[in-house]
Amino acid sequence: MHFNFKPWEFFSKHPQFLNNNTLGLYAFYCTDSYFSRLAHLKLKASLKQKMTIVTGSELTPSWIEDNFINLGLFGNPGPVIVLLAENTPVAAQDMFLEHQIDLSDRFILFSFSSKSSFYEKLKKGKDGTFYKIDSFPSWQFDRVVNFFCEELKLPLSYEVKSAILDTLPPHTAEIVNLLKNIKINFPNGINSLEELQPLLPSSHFDQFSLADILSEKKLRDFYKKLSVIDSSQGDWIKLFSFIQNHLLKISDTSYLKAKKGQPSQYDKKIIAASKRWNGDEIKREMKRISKFLILAKAKPNELRTELTLAYTRTFTI
């Protein structure tokens, strides 16, 4: 049986990982380490017995023979999890694929963290249950925030969740680390941006304040502030990525239709800004911000000079 899921769909349909506690062969393909780790923890809780955990690179033909083909004195009849199964040596793959192994009262999971021909060979050559966790676009990261809030039993207001999504890059690691930090400091959740702000990744600027200035088309003030900021390369990249996304939202407010609940204060500012900017103005500013983003990534030492020039040019606009 082969299944493809988004992460939140998988954990909704298989909260304990096992399909009705059926034993046998399982394979799990997920490139996101946080969702993989969560799946392994749920599996461990579901099995309720000691597991043998090995990595793919540790498998040998003799280990497979001792533990699955001719279970001998040193074999382990319990459940087995093979992490990083994509690293399983070809000889060990062939040994497992070529033999008819009785798994009617056994459990083995091959957990893959990257694309692997072994995963495809298992699907074609063996009976089992195969779960593939699909990637998802950045605009679905609200589902990731909602999912981990539920896992952590962490209630957050719609406005706080929106601020998290608007501030952090769409990376599971950053989302999870922030939510865990909130859980430690506010076990019962938070409802205000004032409580959230100190927990957000630190930088030498307030990107929401800068976005407000840009939204009001105060380009001289915007570039004046940027030209005197002294910050790290990573913070510059995050800022320009945020501003780029901010301008995209101003150019097309249809994203609001997919959001649940009432528009946040940030959303309301986006709507107001969309009435001030025309398409050509946004394209011009997007081009400029894209240039700064490229500089921040490739030539950060030149960024300050270019920002100063951008500020100087506002006097001719």
N, C-alpha and C positions, 0 to 999 in steps of 0.2 A: 504494500500500500504506500503510495507516494502522496505527500501533502505539501502544499506551499502556503505559507502564512505570512502576514505582517506580524511583528512581535506581539503586539497587544492581542491579536486574534489567536495566536498560538496559546498564550497563557490563559486566555478566556476559555478556550475549548479544552485545554489540557492543563488544568491548574496543578496537577500532581505529576505532570509529564507522561506517566505511563497511561496507555490506552486500556482502561478498565483492568489495570494491573496484569495485563497480558505479558508473559515472558517471551523470550526469543531474541531475535536480532533487531537492533534499532540503529539508525544512523541519524545524526543531527548535524545540519550544515548551517552555521551562523557566523558571519564575519564580525559581528559586534561582540566584543569580549564581555560587556556588561550583561547583555541578555543571555549569553552562553553561561556565564557564571551563575546567574539566577536559575536557569534551567537545571544546571547540575545540582544546585542546592535543593531544589524542589524534588528532583529525582532521589537524592539521598534521603530526604524526609519520607518519600513515598515507599522506598524499599525497606526502611527500618532495619537494616542489617549491614554488617560490615562489607564494604566494597573493596575490591582490588582496583587501584587506580594506577595506570601506566601511561606513558606517552608513546606515540606511534614509533618514534625512533628506538624505543626500547624493545619493541617486538622482534622476535626471531622465530624462524621456523620451529626450532626445538621448544620454545616457550608455548607456541600455539599447539604443538603436538602434545606437550605435557598437560596443558590446561583445558584443551577442547577435543582432542582426537583420542588420545590414550591417557585418560585422567589417572595419573599414577600417584605414587606415594607423596610426591612434592607438589602435585597439582592442587588448585583451589577451586572447589565446586561453586563458590559464591558468585555474585554479580561482578561484572568487570566493566570499567569505563576506560576507554582509550582516548586520551586527550591528544589534540594535535594529530589526529589520525592521518592527515595528509602526508605526514613524515614517515609513515610505515614503510619499511624497506620492501622492494618489489618481491623479494624471495618470500617474505612473510605474507604479503598480499596473496601471492600465488598459492601458498600453502592453505590459507583460509578459504580461498575461492574454489580450489580444486576438490576439497574433501566434503563429503556429506556429513555435516556436523549436527548432532542431535541437540537442539536447543529447546526442546519441549519443556524442560524444567530448569532452564538456565536463562541468564540475561546477560547480554553484552551490548554496549553502546559504543559505536565509533563516532566520536565528536570531531567534526571538521571545522576549522576556522578560516579556511581559504579553499579556493577551487582545487579539485583533485580528481584525477582519473580513477582513483580507487573508489571514490564515492559513486561514480557512474558505473563502475564494474560491479559493485555490490548491488546496486539497483537492478542491473540487468541479470546478474547471476545468482542472486540469493533471494529467498522469501524473507520478508521482514517489514518493518515499519520505518519509513523514511520521511523525515521532517526537514524541509528547507525553509529558512527564514529569509524572506525577501527583503531587499533594500527598499528604502522609501525616500521620497523627496523631502527637502528641507521644510516645505510648507506643511508637512504633516507632523512636525516636531511638537505641536501642541498635544498630539496623542501620546508622545513619549513623556512629556511633563505630567499629563493626567495619569498615565500608567504608573509612574514611579511615585507620584503623590499617593496613589491608592496603596501601593506596595508598602510605603513607609508610614501609611496612616497619617498623612500630613495634609490637613485642610488648608488650602490657600484660596484667597479671593481671586476672582476673574482678573481684576486689575493687576494683582501681583504676578499671576501667571503670564499675563500679556507683557509685563515689564521684563520678566525673565526671558521670554522668547525674543523680545526686541533687543535685549542687551547681549545675550550670549550667542556665540556662533552655534550652528546646529550640530553639535557634537555630543553624543550621549555622555561621555566622560564629564564634560563641563556641567551638564544638566544635573547628573547624579551627585557630583561633588557638592554643588551648590545646595541641592535639596537636603543632603545629609548635614551640611553645615547649618541650614535653617532648623532642621530637626533637633540638633544639639542645643541650639540657642533658643529656639521657640518650639518646644515639644507639642504645643497645642496649635501650631500654625501661626501665620501672620496675615494681616488684612490690609496693611498700609505700606505705601512705597517708602515712607520714612523709616520703617523698621527694616525693610529690605535693603535699602541703599548701602549701609555699612558692610553688608555681607557679599555684595557684588564684587567681582574682581577689581582691584584697585588700579587707578590710573591718575594722571595729573589733570584730567579734564572730566567734565560732566557731559557725556555725549547727548543726553536728552536736552540739556540747555543749549548746546551747540545746534542741535537739530531744530529747536524752536527758533533760534536766530535765523537759520537758513530758511526755514518755512516762511518766515515773514519777509524773505527776500532782502534781508539786511546783509548783503554780501560783504560790504566793507567791514562791518563789525565781525562777521564770521571769519574772514581771512586775517583780520588783525589779531583775533584771539589765537588762531592756529599758528600764526607766524612767531608767537612768543612762547609757545608751549614747548617744554623740554620733557620728552617722554621716551619710553622704550620702543624698539621696533615692533614688538608684538602688540603694544597698545595702539600704535599708529595703524597697524593693519586692521585691528578690530574696529577702530573708529571709522576708517574709510569704508570698510565693509558695511558697517552699520549705516553710515550716511548714504552709501550707494543703495542699500535696501530701502532706506527712508524715502529717497527720491523716486524709486520704483513704485512705492505705495502711493505717493502723491500723484504720479502719472496714471495710476490705475487703482481706484479704490474698490474694485470689485471683490478683492480679497475679504472685505468685511462681510460679504454675504455668507461666507463659509464659517464665520465665527458665531459661536453661540453666546447668548446673553446680550446685555446692553453694551454699546460701544464704550471703551475705556476713554479716559481723558486724552490719552495719546491718540486714539483713533479719531476723536473729535477734532484734534489739531490737524490730523492728516486731511480730513474732509475740508476744513477751512483753508488749508494750504492749497488744495487742489483747485480752488476757485481763484487763487492768486497767480498761479503759474500756468503758462501755456506750453504746448508740446515742444516747441522749438527751444524755449528757455530751459526746460528740463533736460533735453538732449545735450544742450551746451554744457550744463553744469555736470551732468553724468559723465561726459567726456573728460572734463577737468578732474573730477573726483577719481575716475578710473586711472588717469595718468598718475595721480598722487598715490593711489594704491599700488601701482606697478613700481613706483619709486620706493615706496616703503618696503616692498619685498626685495627688490633687486639692488637699489642704490640709496639706502637710507641716509647716507651722508649728504646727498644732494637735495634731500627733501626740504630742509629748512630754507635753502636758497629759493627754491621754486615756490614755496608758500609765501615768502616775502615778496617775490615778484607778483604773485597773484594778488596780494594785498595792494601793492603799488598800482596795479592795473585797474583796481576798482575806482580810482580817481578819474579815470577816463571814460567810465561807463555812463 
